[in-house]
Amino acid sequence: MTFKTSSEHITLATSLALEFAETAIIRDSQGGTPKKERDRLRESGLLKLIIPEKYGGIGENWIAMLRVTRELAKVDSSLAHVFSYHHIGVVIPHIFGTQSQQEYYYTKTVENNWFWCNALNPRDTTTILTQKKDCFFINGKKSFCSGSVDSDILPLSAINETTKEVIVLIIPSQRKGVTINSDWDNMGQRQTDSGTIDFDHVIVYPHEIIGARYNQKSNFINIRSCITQLNLANIYLGIAEGAFLAAKNYTQHYKKPWDANVSVAEDPYILQHYGNMYVDLQAANLLIEKAANLLQESWQQEHNLTLEKRGECMLAVNNAKIMAQRVGLDITNRIFEVMGASSTNNKYGFDRYWRNMRTFTLHDPIDYRIKEVGKWALNDQFPHTRAY
């Protein structure tokens, strides 16, 4: 199935990307919170992109959201990261919650222009939800809380003290007892604010408890891992495409010939590198396009989604992510071969492409993705349902 997407929002994203590119190098160096740029995303209206029209949103599909994310990632993968995680967050009530919760959070996000973050890291199991009479409280710590600083809404997971289930919750980021620690200082994705959050006797109201993450019968609750993983693949590809374009510009305008008898544009070794990079980018693009269409098909089926269809979607997503990661890590390193030693000057900031790629590709081990593809290739087994 082929889906239609509006070019309007991709054009807007391209315009914003050009604006963000002007300060991308210095902001990467500084780290911290890109407050001005986050506000530009708020002003753009793109935070409503995936929200259905009946709730006041733009009503675009996942194909468009991922394309917009990729445009941003070409120049600033940190902003692409927090922008996309907002959308992955805002659909949580749609996936795990009731119809009334879905309507409430979609509508309020539009009305208040909320910017969502992410604290659903399933590997953090020390955040506990307890009940005292009619109230609930959470205590503990979450890590890798992307987009937490300057966010409005905080979705998180916690362990129910009584049932031991993993429960999905949604609370305001500034609620009493929530301490967002600005402690993200990693070599890449430096403006994602993916640090830690402490929860000290934070009250949770019943309507903010969205549901159990794993034990629901619907296959639709497992669509989130497909969305998350394909989002990663798109950001990886965006970084690779951005690195390719930056290297191309440098090679054409600043690269000096190595052999006096051959121009840079005709150097056979440079041409070989560019040929290989271009082919790899085309392959990654095609796999991502296929996966995006399958994701949208699966999303539209909602709670009628079959286990087989979900497995088909996850397999395509795994293929796309594996290729995008391989291509991204190669290209962000290979660009220096076609630019030369002078390109390593810090003023160009070309190293940020590799630092961002290397950091973000550690989100979850790619070897497990390859293993799942291998099970399909050899044994016709679809990927297992898992948080990642």
N, C-alpha and C positions, 0 to 999 in steps of 0.2 A: 504494500500500500504506500502511496506517495501522498505526503501532506503539504498543504500550502502554508507558507509563512510570509509575513509582511517584511518587505525590505526596509520599511520606515525605521524600525527599531534597531536594525543592524547598522543602518546609516547613522543613526544617533550615537550608537556605541562607537563607531569609527571616529566620529567627531570628538567624542569625549576622550577616546584613546589618544588622539593627536594632542589634545590639551594636557592630558596626564603625562605624555611623553616628555614634555618640556621640563618637568621636574623629577622624572623617574630616577635618574642616576643619583642626584643629591639626596632624595628621600630614601632610596635604598641604603645609602651610606649612613644616614642618620637613624634609620629604624623608627620605632615608635608608632604613633597613630596618625594616619593620613586624614586628619579631621576635615580639612578643606575639600579633599577629593571625595570623601564619604558624603559630605553635604551636597556636592555636585550630583552624586548619584541619587540622593534624596530628591533634589530639585528636578532631575531629569524625568521623573515619573517611572523609571525603569524598575523600581522596587515592586511595582504592581504587575509586572510583566506576566507572570504565570497565574495570577489570581483570576478566576473566572469573571466574565463580564457581569453576570447576575449579582455578584457581590461588589461591583464597582471597579473591578480590575480591568486590565487590558485583554486578558483572555487568550494570550498566545500559548503555543504548545512548547513541549520540551526541546524540540528541534531549534526553535527560535532562541529560547533561553540559552542553550548551549552555544549557539553561534555568536550571540552577544558576548557571552563569557569569553569565548576564544578571541574575539576582537580585542577585548580589554587585556587578555593575557599576552598578546603580541608585544605590548609595551610595558605592562605592569601586572605581573602575575599575582602580586599581593592583593591588588584591588579586584582582580578577577576572582580570586579565592574568596574574599569576604562577600563580594556581590553574589556569587553563586551559592555560597552557604546560606545566605539570607533566603534564597528561593527553596533550597532543600529544607530549611527550617519551617518556612511558612506553610508548607504542605503537610507537616507532621499531623495536625488534627484531621486532615483529609484522609491520611493513611491509617492512623491508629485510633482516631476519635469517633465521636458520635456525629450525627448530622448537625445537631445544634452547636457543638464545639467547632466544627468546620465552618459553619456560617458565622459564628461569633468572631473567630480569629481572622478569617478572611476580611470580614467587614470592618473590624476595628483596625486592622493593618492599613486598609485603604484610608479610613477616616483620619487616623493619626500619623500616617506615613511612617509606621514603625520599621525599624531596621533590626532584623533578627540576627542572632549569632548561633553558635553551636557548642553544646557541652554534653553531647550524647556518647562520648567515648566509652564503648562497652567494656574496655579493659580496666576501667576504673571501677572497682567493686567495693570501695570503702564509703561511698556516699549512701546513707541509710535514710529511708522514709519510715517514720514512726507515727502512730496514731495515739492521741490523747483526747478522749471523749469525741467531740465532733470536729476536732482540728487535727491536721497533720503537720509534721515538722521534718525538715531535712537537716542532716549534719554530715559533714565530710568535706572532701576535696575532689575536684575534677581537673584534669589536665588536657592540654591541646584544645583549649576553648577558643576556637578561631572566631575573630571578629567581636570578642567580648567587650573590649573598651569602646565606648561610644555607642553601644547597642541599646536597644529599647526592650527587647524581649529575649528571654533566655530559656530555650528548651534544654532539658537535661534528662539523664536517666539516673535512677537510684534503685537500690535494693529494698524491697518491702520487708521490713523487719520480721513480720509475722509469716508471710507466705514464701519469702525468699525469691519472689518473682522480680524480674527487671521491669520497672515501671517508668513510663514516659511522663514527664511533667513539663508544664510551661508556666514560668513566673516572670514578673518584671525584673529587668536586670538590676534595678536600683532598690530592690526591696531590702528592708532592714535585715541585717545578718549576712547579706551577700557581700563578699569582698573580692572584687576583681583585681587580681595582682598583675600589675604591668611588668611581668617578668619574662617576656619573650625576647630573647637576644640570641637568636640562632644565625647561622651563616647565610641562610636563604629564607625567602618568604618573610622578609624582615618587617614588613608593615601589616602583618595579618593579626597581630595581637593574639597569638595562639598560646597564651600562657595559662596559668592556673587560676582557679576560683575556689575560695573557701566558703563554706556554708555553716553558719553558727546559729542553730536553733531557728531556722528560717521557716516561717509559717507558710503552709500550702493549703489553699482552699479546695474543697471537693471538685469544683468545676475545672480546676487547673490540673487535675490528674487525668491524663488523656487515655491511658490504658496500658495493659501489659504488652511488652514488646514482642514476645515470642510465642505465647501459647494460644493466640487467636487462631481460629480455624481457616480464615480466609487467606488465600495465597497472595492477596493484594498487599498485605502488610510487609511482604518480602520484596516489594518493588523498590523500596528505599535503597537497598544495596545496589540495585541496577542503576538508579539515578546517581548515587554517590560515585560509583566507580566510573561511569561514563563521563561524569563531570570532571573527574581527575584526568581522564584521557584527553578531554577537550582542552584543559588547561595545559597539559604537557605538549599537545600539538600546537597550541597558541604560542607557547614559549619557543618551540622549535621554529615555527614560522617567523616569529619576531627576530630570532637570532639569524636566520637565513637572510631576511631582508636587510638587517643591519650589516651583515657581512658583505652582501652584494653591493650595497652602497659604498662601503669602505673600499672594497676591491676595485670598483669602477673609478673611484675618485682619488684614492690615496695610496693604493698599493703600487710599489715600484717593481719594475721588471727584474727578474733574477738573471735572466739571460739577455744580454744586450741585443741579440738578434731576434728576440721574440717578445711581442707586446703582451701585457698582462691578459688582455682579452683573448689572445690566441695561445697562451701557455697551455700545453696539453695536460699537464698535471693539475693545474687549477680547474680546467674544464672538466677533467675527470671527477674531481671532488664535487663540483657543482652539479654535474650530471647525476651522481649517486645520491646527493642530498635531495635533489628535485624528485627523483623517482621514489625515494623513501617517503617523502612528504605526500606524494600522490597516493601511495599505498595506504598510509595511515588515514588520510582523508576519506578514502573509499570505505574502509572498515568502520570508521566512526559514523559515516553517513548511514550505512546499513544498520548499525546498532541503534542510532537515534530513531530511525523509523520503527524498529521493533519495540523500542522503549515507548514511543508514543502510542503504538497499537495496544501494548500491554496496559498502559496507563488508562486508556479509554475504556477498557473492559472492567476496570475497578474490581469489585468483589466477585465478578464473573470470571476473573482471570484463572486460567487452568494452570496446573503444575507444569504441564508440558510447555505451554506458552511462556511461562515465567522462566523455565529452564532454557528455552531457545533464546530468549532475550539476554539472559545472563551469559550464555555462551558467546553471543555476538559482542557483548560488552567486554568480556574477558579478552577476546581476540583483539578488539580495538585498543584496549588499555595496554596489552603486552606490546603491540606494535608501536603505539605512541610513545611508550616509555623507552623502548630500544632506540627509536628514531631520535627522540629528544635528547637522550644522553649522548648519542653519537654526534648529532649536529652541533650541540652547544659546545662540544669539545673540538670538533673538526673545523669549525669556522676559523680558528686561529691558523690552520694550515694554509688557508687561502688569503689571510690578511697579513701574516708575518709578525715579526717581533715588536714592531712599533705599536701594533694594535693592543699590546698588553698594558699600555699606559693607563693609569687609573682614571684619567679624564674621560675616557670612552665608556667605561663601565661595562665592557663586553663580558666580563667574568660573571656578571649578575645572572646571565641566562643559565650558565651551568650551575651556579650556586643555588638558584631557585629550583632548577630541575632536579638536582641531586637531593636537595632537602625534601621536596614534595613527593618525589618518587619513593621515599622511605615511609610513606603513609601506612602502607601494609605490604608485606613481602610479595614481590611479583612471582616468586617461585610457586606459591600456592595457586596463583592464577594459571600458571603453565601446567601445574599438576592437574587442575580441573579440566583444562583443554585436552590434556593427554588422556584422561579417563573417557572423555567423549570420543576422541580419535580412535582409541583402541577398543573400548568396551561399550560405546554408545550410552554412556551414563551422563546425564545432565549435571551441571554444578549443584552442589548441596546448598541448602538455604543456610545463610549465616549472616551475622551482623555486618561483615565486610563484603 
